[in-house]
Amino acid sequence: VQLVESGGGLVQSGGSLRPSCAVSGFAVSTYATSWVRQVPGKERELLTTILSSTKTGHVDSAKGRATISRDDAKTMIYLQIINLKPEDTADYYCNVLISGDFYWGQGTQVTVST
């Protein structure tokens, strides 16, 4: 199982980004995958999840601004974030839950300037 994030970067407040997560070693359409972010020194925060059924869920801080999607053919998971705020600055990770175990990528850094 491998997950590789990319697409982070520096963006101005109010801008948008679309980090992506390339997965391999499992059928992406079969398992729940999520985007999680972590500010250095703070706990990881779950943002949004997409289930095998493609039903999605969000936490309040991301609702309306963060959208998860999946391309089964390309085995990719995407996170569209709009109206970025400085407090969105963090490392963003994708993960997958398989048989009770979480697998993580290495993360991609998002920095939002004022």
C-alpha positions as a Markdown table, in Angstrom:
| # | Residue | x | y | z |
|---|---|---|---|---|
| 1 | Val | 0.0 | 0.0 | 0.0 |
| 2 | Gln | 1.4 | 3.4 | -1.0 |
| 3 | Leu | 0.0 | 6.9 | -1.0 |
| 4 | Val | 1.9 | 9.8 | -2.4 |
| 5 | Glu | 0.6 | 13.4 | -1.9 |
| 6 | Ser | 1.5 | 16.3 | -4.1 |
| 7 | Gly | 0.1 | 19.7 | -5.1 |
| 8 | Gly | 0.6 | 21.7 | -2.0 |
| 9 | Gly | 2.4 | 25.0 | -2.1 |
| 10 | Leu | 2.2 | 28.7 | -1.2 |
| 11 | Val | -1.0 | 30.5 | -1.9 |
| 12 | Gln | -2.5 | 33.8 | -0.9 |
| 13 | Ser | -5.4 | 34.1 | 1.4 |
| 14 | Gly | -8.7 | 33.6 | -0.5 |
| 15 | Gly | -7.0 | 31.4 | -3.1 |
| 16 | Ser | -7.5 | 27.7 | -3.7 |
| 17 | Leu | -5.4 | 24.6 | -4.1 |
| 18 | Arg | -6.0 | 21.0 | -5.3 |
| 19 | Pro | -3.7 | 18.6 | -3.6 |
| 20 | Ser | -3.7 | 15.1 | -5.0 |
| 21 | Cys | -2.9 | 11.7 | -3.6 |
| 22 | Ala | -1.7 | 8.9 | -5.9 |
| 23 | Val | -2.4 | 5.5 | -4.4 |
| 24 | Ser | -1.2 | 2.0 | -5.3 |
| 25 | Gly | -1.4 | -1.4 | -3.7 |
| 26 | Phe | -5.1 | -1.4 | -3.1 |
| 27 | Ala | -8.4 | -0.8 | -5.0 |
| 28 | Val | -9.1 | 2.8 | -4.2 |
| 29 | Ser | -12.8 | 2.3 | -4.8 |
| 30 | Thr | -13.1 | -0.3 | -2.1 |
| 31 | Tyr | -11.9 | 1.5 | 1.0 |
| 32 | Ala | -12.6 | 4.7 | 2.8 |
| 33 | Thr | -9.9 | 7.4 | 2.1 |
| 34 | Ser | -9.5 | 10.7 | 3.9 |
| 35 | Trp | -7.6 | 13.9 | 4.0 |
| 36 | Val | -6.1 | 14.9 | 7.3 |
| 37 | Arg | -4.0 | 18.0 | 8.1 |
| 38 | Gln | -1.6 | 18.8 | 10.9 |
| 39 | Val | -0.2 | 22.1 | 12.1 |
| 40 | Pro | 3.3 | 21.5 | 13.6 |
| 41 | Gly | 3.0 | 21.0 | 17.3 |
| 42 | Lys | -0.7 | 20.2 | 17.1 |
| 43 | Glu | -2.8 | 17.1 | 16.7 |
| 44 | Arg | -3.9 | 15.8 | 13.3 |
| 45 | Glu | -7.3 | 17.0 | 12.2 |
| 46 | Leu | -9.5 | 15.0 | 9.9 |
| 47 | Leu | -10.9 | 17.1 | 7.2 |
| 48 | Thr | -13.0 | 15.0 | 4.9 |
| 49 | Thr | -13.6 | 11.3 | 4.0 |
| 50 | Ile | -14.9 | 9.5 | 0.9 |
| 51 | Leu | -16.3 | 6.1 | 1.3 |
| 52 | Ser | -16.3 | 3.2 | -1.1 |
| 53 | Ser | -19.9 | 4.3 | -2.0 |
| 54 | Thr | -18.5 | 7.8 | -2.9 |
| 55 | Lys | -20.5 | 9.2 | 0.0 |
| 56 | Thr | -18.5 | 12.0 | 1.6 |
| 57 | Gly | -18.3 | 13.6 | 5.0 |
| 58 | His | -16.7 | 16.8 | 6.3 |
| 59 | Val | -15.7 | 18.4 | 9.6 |
| 60 | Asp | -17.2 | 21.7 | 10.4 |
| 61 | Ser | -14.0 | 23.7 | 9.8 |
| 62 | Ala | -13.8 | 22.3 | 6.2 |
| 63 | Lys | -17.5 | 22.2 | 5.3 |
| 64 | Gly | -18.2 | 24.3 | 2.2 |
| 65 | Arg | -14.5 | 24.9 | 1.6 |
| 66 | Ala | -12.9 | 21.4 | 1.2 |
| 67 | Thr | -14.2 | 18.8 | -1.3 |
| 68 | Ile | -12.8 | 15.3 | -1.6 |
| 69 | Ser | -13.1 | 13.4 | -4.8 |
| 70 | Arg | -11.8 | 10.2 | -6.4 |
| 71 | Asp | -10.8 | 9.0 | -9.8 |
| 72 | Asp | -11.0 | 5.3 | -9.7 |
| 73 | Ala | -9.4 | 4.8 | -13.1 |
| 74 | Lys | -6.4 | 7.0 | -12.3 |
| 75 | Thr | -6.3 | 5.7 | -8.6 |
| 76 | Met | -6.2 | 9.3 | -7.4 |
| 77 | Ile | -7.7 | 11.1 | -4.5 |
| 78 | Tyr | -8.1 | 14.8 | -4.7 |
| 79 | Leu | -8.8 | 17.6 | -2.2 |
| 80 | Gln | -10.2 | 20.8 | -3.5 |
| 81 | Ile | -9.8 | 23.7 | -1.0 |
| 82 | Ile | -11.3 | 27.1 | -1.7 |
| 83 | Asn | -11.2 | 30.4 | 0.1 |
| 84 | Leu | -8.0 | 29.4 | 1.9 |
| 85 | Lys | -7.2 | 31.2 | 5.2 |
| 86 | Pro | -3.9 | 31.6 | 7.0 |
| 87 | Glu | -5.1 | 29.1 | 9.6 |
| 88 | Asp | -5.3 | 26.5 | 6.9 |
| 89 | Thr | -1.5 | 26.4 | 6.8 |
| 90 | Ala | -0.5 | 22.9 | 7.6 |
| 91 | Asp | 0.8 | 19.6 | 6.3 |
| 92 | Tyr | -1.9 | 17.7 | 4.4 |
| 93 | Tyr | -2.0 | 13.9 | 4.4 |
| 94 | Cys | -4.2 | 11.3 | 2.7 |
| 95 | Asn | -4.8 | 8.0 | 4.4 |
| 96 | Val | -6.7 | 4.8 | 3.8 |
| 97 | Leu | -8.3 | 2.4 | 6.3 |
| 98 | Ile | -7.7 | -1.2 | 5.4 |
| 99 | Ser | -8.7 | -4.0 | 7.8 |
| 100 | Gly | -8.4 | -1.8 | 10.8 |
| 101 | Asp | -5.0 | -0.3 | 9.9 |
| 102 | Phe | -4.4 | 3.2 | 8.6 |
| 103 | Tyr | -1.9 | 3.8 | 5.9 |
| 104 | Trp | -0.5 | 7.3 | 5.3 |
| 105 | Gly | 1.4 | 9.3 | 2.7 |
| 106 | Gln | 4.3 | 11.5 | 3.5 |
| 107 | Gly | 2.2 | 14.7 | 3.3 |
| 108 | Thr | 2.3 | 17.9 | 1.2 |
| 109 | Gln | 2.7 | 21.3 | 2.7 |
| 110 | Val | 0.2 | 24.1 | 2.3 |
| 111 | Thr | 1.1 | 27.6 | 3.3 |
| 112 | Val | -1.4 | 30.4 | 3.1 |
| 113 | Ser | -0.1 | 33.9 | 3.2 |
| 114 | Thr | -2.0 | 37.0 | 4.3 |
